[in-house]
């Protein structure tokens, strides 16, 4: 019994008009054709929908149940049409976002807050995790969009370039090594004016071989880049301890505990740190920059909410 309700509008109109001829006129179909369509449906059901012996015609018990079911179906269809309209107008739906810890803590909060205010009916969920976890979650469909500075496989994910960030050497201003490197350093104001990007004279990094460092843990992408920079410079850093979060690590630099390697994304966006206590240096270009992307799975339908969210990311102060 396939498509029993495919002709529900015809049955509904006949029941309302209580006449095949009047229904045919209203539906702009020939009465014999209408009668044949109804008879075919009744044969499939094995019972009549109309009592044709009465004048005007009336619904049988099976006909009344058919109309009741048809009305329920129409209500479901109407509700779904309203949902689709709301979805396309960003007034319904959900969006699941994942990003690394740095972006989640210092870059995205203000933007996400504004997005929620602009689209309060979008059910937004946020995941803060490392790159490996983010890739696993977007691969299995738990996340719709990932914002990260690691490279996800190009054959599996669409990528939208958001920004290029640069790793900087951040050294407490009180360290004596800064005197030996005078002329290479940048202030926080220089960084905010992007002077470090224009600089083509990286600091002789080996001069910091005896300086204590605090670095990210070994599973972190920033740590992997840092290791490459140390290896290229030809020395093993004196690591006091490791940290899981860049924001915590950066606070230790500001307190004069040790030097570290941090991204300009962090420097531009962090609050509550006296960055005048830090001297910044540019590093060898070959390992000191990486891109930040918004990712979503290839062949996945990009909803209006996804598109609006990703498009707005370009306005952020990366």
N, C-alpha and C positions, 0 to 999 in steps of 0.2 A: 504494500500500500504506500507507494511513493507519491509525494507531492499532493497529499490529500487536501491541503489548504492553499494550493497554488491558485485555485479559482474562488477563494473565499470572498473576494469582493463581489463576484457575481451572485453567489448564494446570499450574501448579506443584502444586496440590492433587491433581489426577488422577495426575500422575507419582508423587507421594509415596504415594498410596493404592493405586496400580496397579489402579484399578477406577473406572469411571464411576459405578456405583451407590453405592459407599462415599463417593466424592468429593461426589456430589449430596447425600447425607445430611449430610455435614459442612458443606457450603456452604448447606444449607437451600434447595435449588432442586430442581425436578423433573428427573429424569434425562433425559427426552426434550429438555427445554429446554437442558440442559447439553450433550448430544450434538450438538444443532443448532448451538449457539454454536461448538463446536470444529470441526464440519464446515465452517461458514462461514469460519472462519479458515484452515483447511487449503486450502479452495478458493481463497482469496485468495493464499495462499502458493504454490499449485500443487504441493504435496507433503504427505503425511500427517505428523503429529507423533507418532502412536502406531501401533504394530503391533498391530492388534486380533485377529490370528490366533493370538497366543500367550496363554497363560493362566498367570499374570496378564498383563495387557497391558504392553507395554514401549514405551519411547521409541524412535523411529527416530533415525537420525543427525541429521536436521533437527530432531527434537524435543530431542535432547541439546543441540544448539547453541542452540536457543530457550531452554532452561532456563538455560544458561550466560549468555546475554545478559540474561535476565530477572533473574538473581541480581545481575549487575553494575548493572542499573538500580535494583534495590531498594537496593543499597548506596549508590548515588549519592543516592537519595531520602532514605535514613536520614541520610547525612552532611549533606544540605541541611537536614533538619528539625532536626538538632542545631545547625547554624550559626544558623538562625533563632531557636532557643531562646536561644542564647548572645547573639545580637544584641539580642534584647529584654530580656535581663538585663544588658546592658552588659558582656558578657564577650567580645565580638568586634566587628569593624567598624573603621571609620576616621572621622576627623573632621579637616577642613582649615579652619584658623582664620587669618584675616587681620586685622591691626590697624595703626594708625599707629605711628610710631616712639616717640612719647611713651608711649602705653599699653603697647606691647610692652616698653619698658625699665623703667618705674617702677611700673606698676599690675598688669599681668597675671602676671609671673613667679611670684609666690608662689601665686596662685590656680591657675595651670596646673600647678605642681608638685604641689599638693594633689589636683588632678583626676587626674593621672597615678597618684599613689599609690592613690587610691580605685578607679580603673578601669585597672589596668595592661595589660589586654588590648586596650584601644582604641588603635589606631594613630593617634597625634596628630601633625599637622604644622602648623607655624606660619610665617606670612609677615609680614614687617615691611616696609611700603611706604607710599608717599604715597597720598592719597585717590583720585587718578585711576587709579593702578595697581590699587588694591583693587577699585574699581568694575569695571574691565575683567576682572579675574580671577574675581570672583564671577559676572559676567555670562556668561562662557564656561564656567562650571562647574568651574574649577580650585579655587575655594574654596567651602566650605559656609556659613560664617558670617563676617561682617565686623563688627568693632567699631570705630566711627569717630565723629568729631564733625562730619563733613560730611553734607550732605543728599543721599541717593540718591533716584532717582525713585520716588515713592509708587505709581505704576502698575505698577512692575516688582518692587518689593521689599517684603516684610513688614518692619516695624520694631518693635523692643521698646525703649521708653525705659528707659535705665539710670540716667542722672543728668543734671543741668544743671550745667555748669561756667561759671565767671566769669573773664573776663580782668582782670588786675590790673596796675597800674603798679608795677614793682619798681625801686627806686632804691638805689644804694649808700648806706649810712648816713652816710658821710663827706662826701657832697655838700652844699654850703651851701644849695641850694634847699630842703632839708628844713626849715630854720629858718623860711623864708617860708611853709611849708605846715604849720606846727605845728597840731595839732588835727584834721588830716585823715588822718594816718598810722595804720597798723596794724602790730603786731608779728606774728611768726610764731605766737605763742600766740593772738593774736586771730583769726588766720585759722583755726587748728585748732578754735577754738570757734565758727566761722561768724559772727563779728561783722561781717565785711565784707559778708555777705549781707543782714544786717538794716540796714546803713547806707543811708541815703537821701540822703547828702550827698557826692557825688563831688567829687574834688579839682578846682580850677580848672586844667584840663590845660594851658592856654596858658602857664602859669608855667614849664613845662618846655621852652619853645621853644628855649632855648640849651643845653640839656643834651645831651651825646652819647648816642646810642642804638646798641645792637646789636639787629638785627632778624632774623627768619627770612627765608629766601630768598623770592623773589616768587611762587613756585608753591605756597607753603604756605598752608593755610587760616587759621592764626593771623596770618600776614602780611597777608592780605586783610582780615581784621577790623581789624588794626592800622591799615592804610591808611585805612579808613573812619573810625576814631576820630580820626586826625590831621587828616583832611579836615574833619570836623565841628568840630574845635577851631580850625581856621583857620590851621594852620602846617605847614610841611614839616620833618620831623625831620632833625637832624644825624646821619646814619648813618655810624658809623665803619666797620663792615663787616657782612656778613650771615653767617648760619650755617644749616646744614642740620638741626641737632638742637637741640631746646629745652634738653636737659640740658647740652650744651656751652655754649650761650648763657647759661644761668643761672649757670654757674660763673664766667663773666666778670663778671656782675653782683655776685656774692658777693666777687670779688676787687677790686671797686671800679673797674672799667674804664669801665663805662657803664651806663645804665639800659636797661630793656626792658619789653615787655609779655608777661606769662606767664599761664598758667592756674592756677587754684587747685588743679586736679588735680595739676599738677606740684608745687606748693608743699607739698601735703599728703603726697605720697608719696615725694619724692626723699630720698635718704640721702647722707651724706658731704659736705654743704654746710653751712657755718655761716650759717644763715639769720638769726641775730641781727645779722648785718652788713648786713641789707637792711631798708628801710622800704617798706611796701606801701600803695598808694592804690587806692581804688575809682574806676571810670571811668564816663562817661556810659552810662546803662542801655541806650540804643537799640542799641549795638553791642557791649556788653561780655559778653554771655552766649550760650551755644549748648548744644545738647543732645548727649549721647552716646547712640548707639543700637547695638543689635545687629541686623544685617540678615541676611535670607536671601531667596532668590528666591521670588516668589509661585508658587503651584501646585507647589512642590517639597515632596516628602514630608519632614516633619520627623522624623528618626530619634530614637530614645531618647537616643542620645549627644548630638545637637544640643540636645534639650530639656533634658537634665540640665546641659549646659554653660551654656546661656543662663540657665536658672533660677538657677544659682549665682552669676551675675555680679552679681545684686542685693545680695549680701552684702558686696561690696567697698567699701572706704573711698574712694569717688570724691571 
